[in-house]
Structures are given as C-alpha cells and as structure tokens.
C-alpha cells in the first residue's frame, strides 16, 4: 500500500464554503477516536465535509488517506473486494479480502474514508470492526444516513449551514452562473428567506442557485413557495429536512423542458459514473433526439442535477445519491424502467466485447473495462436474471478475460457458474466460451482446481463447432491443468494448442503456450531448450499479457540461477516483479518475489532476500489454510535456512507439505519434500529427513526432475556418509548443465578425498564461487572452516602449494578432476571399487531388475548410454549378463546400498 493521497478523492470543482468549526470538531474527534461517522439526511454535505477533512488529514497520516465511494456497491459481499482493490491490497485467494486487509494494514498509520454506506451498513460495520480490531494505527471516517453501530464509533450529525454560511454558499454558487452576481437589499432578503426555507441544506441551496442565470432571487424564492406548499401532503414519518430536499429537487426538475426531464430520469439506470457514449445509447429516443443528448447533459450540469468530472482527460458524469433516488422514482412513474435497463445492458454488452482491441493491447482493454465495472456488473446482474439470459451469458463470457486479469476472480467464477447453470444442458458455442472462461479465471484465482476438467468440457464443444481459436485456448488451459502433475501430457497439449493458435492467428495463446513449454523444459532441466522458448514467448507477451510475461521472467530468472548466472537471475527477477506489481495479482507478485528471494539467497544476501519476501509475510503469517502460490512458502523457508532460522524454515516447509498432501503429486511437492528433508537433516531429525527425501526422490524420478534428484542425493549422502551419492549428484548436475551447484558437489566430495586432493578441490570451488557470485551458505561455513583447519594441520607447508594449484583450476577442470578421483588411492582396474559413481548407479538398478529404458529414465540418460555403462560394468566385474550381475550384487559391495 503506497502512502499517497488517493487519486479518486472527490475533486472540489467549486470552493468549499463555511464549515470551519465543523472541520475543527471532526478532526479533533479523529485525533482521539478511531471511528467517526458523519450522519445526516441526503444533501446536507456529508461527502464534501468528509473530503475536506480527508485532504486536511493527509499530513498526519504517513501511510496514506484512502477515499472509497460505496454508492455503486450492489451487495455486502462486493464491499470488501472493492475496498481491497482501492487500497491496492494483495488479496490472497484462500483468506479473502477482509483477512488480507487485516494482515497488510496492521501497523499502518492511515485514514480510510468510506463514503455513502447507508445501503450496505451491515457490511460496512463488519468490515470496519474487523479492520479496527486488527489494525491499531488505522482510523476510519464514514459518511452514512445511519450509524454503523460498531463499538467505539463516534457519531456526529452534520448540521445545516448557519444562516450566514448558507447565504455565502448561495452567492458563491450564483457567481459560477453569473460572474458579476451580487445581491441588493431586496435580493439578499429574498435569498435569506429562501435559505431558511431550504433548512440550510447545501445541495438544496446549490440547486436553487443554479437557476440564477434566468431567474432572480425573488423569483426563485417565490417558486419554492409553491412547491413547499405540497409538503403538507408528504407522507408522515419522512424527516422534514428530507422533505425539504425532495421539494427543492422537484422544483428544479419541474422547471426543465420535457427532453431534459427524460434524460434526467433515464440517467438513474447508471449505478455510478457514465460517459457521453453511454448516455446517448441509454437516454436517446422518444422526445430525446440523439443529437441533443449532449445539450441536455450540459443543461443538467448547469442546474446542478448532474455532476461533471474529468478523469484522464475524459469527461464523465454522475448523479448524487439523493438526486439519483429522485430520478429513479420518476423513471418508474414514466414506465420506462425495462426499456432503459434493456438499453443499458445492450450498450455495455457491446462495450465489453474484446475482439481485435483486446488482442492488440490487453492492458488498455482491461483499464477501459475496469473504469466501467460498476455498470458492467449491474448489466450482468440484469442479464442473468432475465427470462432469456442470453445477453447476460454473452456478457459473462466477454468479461472472463477481465476476471482472469483482475482482483475480482472469485466474483467472476461465481458469475460464470451462474451463467453456465442458467442453461446447464446447452451445447452451444456460447456455453463453450463460458466453460473456457471459467477455466481461464480459475488459472489465476484457483490454480490446481478446475482448469483441466472444465477446459476439456469446453474443448469438446469447441471441436464440435469447428472453432479453431477456441480449441487452441482450451488446449492451452488444459495444458496448464496438466502442467503440475504430468509434463509429458502438458507438452503434448501445448503442441496441439500451438497448431490451433497458428491456424486461428491467435498470437496471445501461441506465445502463452511457448511460455508453458519453456517452463516444462526448465523443470526437466533441459535449459538449452527452455531458454529460447521462454525468450521467444516473452517477446510476444510483454504487451499482450503482462501476467504471463512476469511469470516467464521469473522462470528465466530460475534458469539463469541454476545455470551459473546468479547476477542475471537477480536482474530478471527484478524485471518480473516490476511487471507484476501494478497488476495486484497475488499469484504473479508472489512468484516474482519468490524468484527474487531465491536469487538474493544464492548470492549470499539473506537480508535482501527477506526484504523481497517482506510484503508477502503479513498474508503468509496469517494463513490458516494452504495458500497456493508456486514456490512462495518454500522460497521463504530456503531464505530462513540460509539465515540459520531452522524453526522458521521447518514451519514454512510444513505449510507447503500440508498443501502438497491435498493434491496429486506435483513438481511442487518434489521441490518442497526435498527442501524439507534438508531442513530436517540440519535440525538433527535424521529419520524424518530420510522419509521426506525418499518422497522427493520418488516424485522427482516419476516426473523427470534432475535438479531435485541431485539435491536429494546430496542430502542422502550427508545422512548416510556415502561419498558415491555425492558423485552421483555431481554426475546429474554436470549432465544437465546445473553449473551453479557444481561447487556444492565439489565441497561435499572434498571431505572424502585425500588431503592434497581435498585442498585442491576446495580451492577450485572457492575460486569458482567468487566468479559465480555464489558464496557458501552461512549454514555450511562452520563445517567448511573446520575441514580446512584439519587439512592445514595435516599438510603443513604443502597446504599452500595444493591450494595455489587448485585455485588455478577452472570449474570444468575441477569437476573432471574429482570425478576421476576416488579417495586416497587410485581406483582399481576391476571389482566393485573400480566402478565410477555413474556405473555403480547403473549396476544397482540393473541388479534390481530395471530394463535399460527404465534405467535411462531414472538416471536421465539415453538407452545407448545405459548400454555403454553396463558393458563397462560387466567387464570390470567379470560377469556376462544381468543374471550374473544380480548374483554378484547379492554378495558384493552393492548389497549394502540396497539396505
């Protein structure tokens, strides 16, 4: 949450008149109380007073003053989502908006202003109570026609203007109509009487002053006399001031020409702001000529019945709530409600259509629709509730992209389900689009949930209707659903999807699937293939889909990190975060921050890694349920391991392990079990560590994840003391270009080498780490220092010579050196001890009965390579086939490795 004045603070187009004592009083209440509610009838000036207070409070609120208009909120459930969106809070999907706000606003010295709460007073009370109870530095200023009834609330009823202030307001607004306007004695007398009759209500006075261009103060006062005569027939129980305001609005309305009255009442269909295109579409017809709509709007603005504002150089308009209520009554009296709502739905259905604009600039399309979201939601509610829900269903299908990109994903899923369930047996192309839309929104709102199954349903219908573009989208979404658990199946779906995207000319989905292919290859540690795929995808996604582009950069960062380019990894992760932050998407921001934290951790800057994760910590610490953002919990856990906080690391690994238990084994489960196993080993819980590492190995082998398997072997070697496992881990790292971690293997293997060889190896590793900018983790430096001290003591003067020789070795030469070395003696020519680590692994698996293809899959090598290694094994052991190998293994050194 950025500490700035909100851009949507109501702009005061006219000077603020009077209220000096009221401003001081309310600010004093805010200084001592944390919840102040301004109450009073419509038109009394609650909003304007609150806005003035908000602006004045900014210097006292270092974390910001936030203005949130609630007039367009349709129900209680939407309220929290709107407030979170306005605050820029990252909404964690499991916790929802309220708990996410509580976590992120804790400790913030901010002022939250909630305007027009009366129609959602229960929801406003619940939200306000929750925030105030959890955020001791937060204050809330509310405007509402009734109090919230929250403990600690200070209710302050906004009074009418004092007589002199009321007259000052009338004159000030009159000068906006007539620049040289002034009052003579007769005019002042009439104006004072009029202000008194209007009960000093600012809105009523402004409506009256708006007619000074054609009427004198005496004529206005006389006209109001006639209208106020009707008050005696007003319903009993209506507050006198509310009657006064209604009468003043009615008087101003009755002076309008019929076309302007028609436009005025039809504007009531808009729940919030609107532009001229919408007015022309909704209000033209009958007595209102399309060409005169602009003139009518201008005259209504002049008469203060419509408020004009400018946003981004574009004119927009709105009705104040009191005036909108009056207009809605007139709309019902005219019998035009159905007609106007129908036009409203038709206009915003056309407005939402994506087409070429969405394909050309998804961000611009998104921004345009977000500006009209209140209108789109109102149109959608009407369309889905209609006897014929066709247009509502089409609108829901059009909005699926917005929900995919927006914070309102859960609301989108609910709307899409309603749209699908209105015609559950439908087999139309529209139903296919709705199902595809549901999978699309689930991709960013509820990953690991429904993408694959729903996308398959949509795919079946898309194929039946011969829609190649939709078929490509469905294949892409189905691939995402398979991505977590089956790389091969996901890859095959992307190949088909790219073919469909090419036939349909769909560049967005083509590049999205290239990105997914790159991610698959990276997780398989085929980095020479992954990098060009990810870079090609990134070029097509930066301006088409910033969310996927951000994730693509995060993966490129991960690839650079493991391939020996940590500095590049940091730069790419920073770019990923730069793209993700403005989206406010918890999934994308979380992945970007996890990538940045991993890059900083690898470079040894643990404090920077913790700082990268800090904005997510309030949400993560508050999470009772499993939070799904790929790698976030584990990223934090790895940072904590590096910092020496094993208890904290174990807590976060356990969090991700619980999450992994709720779904089929995924690549994430392989990673988290491996990390958890390492943390458990460091904590001295050896048996638990073995169990976690075994689980990780099974999943890594099943999915084909060499890096994870190498990490597991290294930890298993540390548990068992078996140096051959270190050699096997190194072999995998070399075979798959995991260059950054070669030095980890060098350090581990050095402990089992003869002293001169050990020193050379450590010297080479130290030199390589400096070049890579990949220092030894803090948690391992003590072990390293102790080993170095023992070696220095044993070698004496020879130590310096061995160290200098090792420091001259390149990383490649050092790795080749240790792979040739097996302890203090040379490897014999025959027997079990003659086998290289890779040959020993092949022998072990062959003796266990695995075929060559299965051995290749387990060790990530080709069948021909397996065959070559087996030939070497047979020759060194003096056996002729697998049967003899198995028999020899029963009595040989390999037997112990099976126990």
Protein Blocks (a to p, Z undefined) as FASTA:
>chain_A
ZZdddfklccdfbcceejklmmmmmmmmmmmpcbdcdeddehilmmmmmmmmmmmmmmmm
mnopadddfklpmbfklmmmmmmmmnopacdfklommlmmmmmmgopacddddehjllmm
mmmmmmmmmmmmmmmkbccddddfbdfhighiacdddddddfklmmmmmmmmmmmmmmmg
ccdfklmmmmmmmmmmnnopaklmmmmmmmmmmpcfklmmmmmmmmmmmmmmpcehiafk
lmmmmmmmmmmmmmpcfklmmmmmmmmmpmbdcdfklmmmmmggcjlcfklmmmmmmmmm
mnopaccddeehiacddddfklmmmmmmmmmmnopmmmmmmmmmmmmmmmmpgklmlmmm
mmlmmmmmmmmmmmmmmmmmmmmmpmblmlmmmmmmmmmmmmmmmmklmmmmmmmmmmmm
mmmmbcbfklmmmmmmmmmmmmmmmghilmmmmmmmmmmmmmmnopaklmmmmmmmmmmm
mmmmomklmmmmmmmmmmmmmmnopaklmmmmmmmmmmmmmmnopaklmmmmmmmmmmmm
mmmommlmmmmmmmmmmmmmmnopaklmmmmmmmmmmmmmmnopaklmmmmmmmmmmmmm
mnopamlmmmmmmmmmmmmmmpmbdcddehklmmmmmmmmmnopamlmmmmmmmmmmmmm
mpccdfklmmmmmmmmmmmmmnopaklmmmmmmmmmmmmmmnopaklmmmmmmmmmmmno
paklmmmmmmmmmmnopaklmmmmmmmmmmmpcfklmmmmmmmmmmmmmmnopacdfklm
mmmmmmmmmmmmmnmmmmmmmmmmmmmpcfklmmmmmmmpgcjbdcdfbdjklpcfklmm
mmmmmmnopafklmmmmnopafklmmmmmmmmmmmnopabfklmmmmmmmmmklmmmZZ
